Amino acid sequence: MRYLVLVGVVLCVMAMVARSSRSDPPEAGSGSSASATPPTSVHAPFTPYDNGGSAAAFAYGALDASNQAYVDNLPNYVSSMEGPAAAFAAAAAQGAARAHAQAAGNELGVQNLARQGVVP
């Protein structure tokens, strides 16, 4: 009998805790609902965002000496990237040629030519 009373009390406590932990839904006019009205203006795709124009830009004279040196070095940095860019382009072209040859082999039904003794 004591066991049943204890189980009943535990169930009642659990029901009260579960009921008090639920949050009430927001009121219709509170403004915090998930179905708020979307913004009326949407940015057009594939167009640049407004950066504020020349008024928002930094003047070269307003930069300190270290930032001016950084800006002055940008052309050298860009020209130093020509070597890695050319290497990447060559590797991409080689990979594309390999993929083209593999696709042609698949169309003809010949795979694993190296296993058959054909060398490029």
C-alpha positions as CSV (number, residue, x, y, z in Angstrom):
1,M,0.0,0.0,0.0
2,R,2.8,2.4,0.9
3,Y,4.5,1.6,-2.4
4,L,1.4,2.6,-4.4
5,V,1.0,5.9,-2.5
6,L,4.7,6.6,-3.1
7,V,4.3,5.9,-6.8
8,G,1.2,8.2,-6.9
9,V,3.0,11.0,-5.2
10,V,6.0,10.7,-7.5
11,L,3.8,10.8,-10.6
12,C,1.9,13.8,-9.3
13,V,5.2,15.7,-8.7
14,M,6.4,14.8,-12.2
15,A,3.2,16.0,-13.7
16,M,3.4,19.3,-11.9
17,V,7.0,19.9,-12.9
18,A,6.3,19.1,-16.5
19,R,3.3,21.4,-16.6
20,S,5.1,24.3,-14.9
21,S,8.2,24.0,-17.2
22,R,6.1,24.5,-20.4
23,S,6.3,28.0,-21.8
24,D,3.2,29.7,-23.0
25,P,3.0,30.7,-26.7
26,P,3.6,34.4,-27.3
27,E,0.6,36.6,-27.7
28,A,-0.5,37.6,-31.2
29,G,0.5,41.3,-30.9
30,S,3.7,40.8,-28.9
31,G,6.0,41.0,-32.0
32,S,8.2,38.1,-30.8
33,S,6.4,35.4,-32.8
34,A,8.2,33.2,-35.3
35,S,5.8,34.3,-38.1
36,A,6.9,37.9,-38.1
37,T,6.4,39.8,-41.4
38,P,9.5,39.5,-43.7
39,P,11.4,42.6,-44.7
40,T,9.9,44.5,-47.6
41,S,13.2,45.2,-49.4
42,V,15.3,42.3,-50.5
43,H,18.8,42.6,-52.1
44,A,18.7,41.8,-55.8
45,P,20.9,38.7,-56.5
46,F,24.1,39.1,-58.5
47,T,24.4,42.8,-57.7
48,P,27.0,44.3,-55.4
49,Y,26.1,45.6,-52.0
50,D,26.3,49.4,-51.3
51,N,29.7,50.1,-49.6
52,G,28.8,53.7,-48.7
53,G,30.5,55.4,-51.6
54,S,33.6,57.5,-51.4
55,A,32.5,59.1,-48.1
56,A,32.9,55.7,-46.4
57,A,36.4,55.0,-47.9
58,F,39.6,55.6,-46.1
59,A,41.9,58.2,-47.5
60,Y,45.5,57.1,-48.1
61,G,46.8,60.1,-46.1
62,A,44.6,59.0,-43.1
63,L,46.5,55.7,-42.8
64,D,49.4,55.3,-40.5
65,A,52.9,54.5,-41.9
66,S,52.6,50.7,-41.5
67,N,49.3,50.6,-43.3
68,Q,50.6,52.9,-46.1
69,A,53.6,50.5,-46.5
70,Y,51.1,47.6,-46.7
71,V,49.1,49.3,-49.4
72,D,52.3,50.3,-51.3
73,N,53.4,46.6,-51.3
74,L,50.1,45.2,-52.7
75,P,51.2,45.3,-56.4
76,N,54.4,43.3,-55.4
77,Y,52.2,40.8,-53.6
78,V,49.9,40.3,-56.5
79,S,52.8,39.8,-58.9
80,S,54.4,37.3,-56.6
81,M,51.3,35.1,-56.9
82,E,51.7,34.6,-60.7
83,G,54.0,31.6,-60.2
84,P,51.7,29.6,-57.9
85,A,48.7,30.6,-60.1
86,A,50.5,29.3,-63.2
87,A,51.5,26.1,-61.4
88,F,47.9,25.5,-60.3
89,A,46.6,26.2,-63.9
90,A,49.1,23.7,-65.3
91,A,48.1,21.1,-62.8
92,A,44.4,21.7,-63.4
93,A,44.9,21.4,-67.2
94,Q,46.8,18.1,-66.7
95,G,44.0,16.8,-64.5
96,A,41.4,17.8,-67.0
97,A,43.3,16.0,-69.8
98,R,43.5,12.9,-67.7
99,A,39.8,13.0,-66.9
100,H,39.0,13.5,-70.6
101,A,41.0,10.5,-71.5
102,Q,39.4,8.4,-68.7
103,A,35.9,9.5,-70.0
104,A,36.8,8.6,-73.5
105,G,38.1,5.2,-72.3
106,N,34.9,4.6,-70.4
107,E,32.8,5.4,-73.5
108,L,34.8,2.9,-75.5
109,G,34.6,0.3,-72.8
110,V,38.3,0.0,-72.2
111,Q,39.4,0.4,-68.6
112,N,42.7,-0.4,-66.8
113,L,44.8,-0.2,-69.9
114,A,48.0,-0.3,-67.8
115,R,47.0,-3.8,-66.5
116,Q,46.6,-4.9,-70.1
117,G,50.1,-3.7,-71.0
118,V,49.2,-0.4,-72.8
119,V,51.3,2.5,-71.6
120,P,50.7,6.1,-72.5
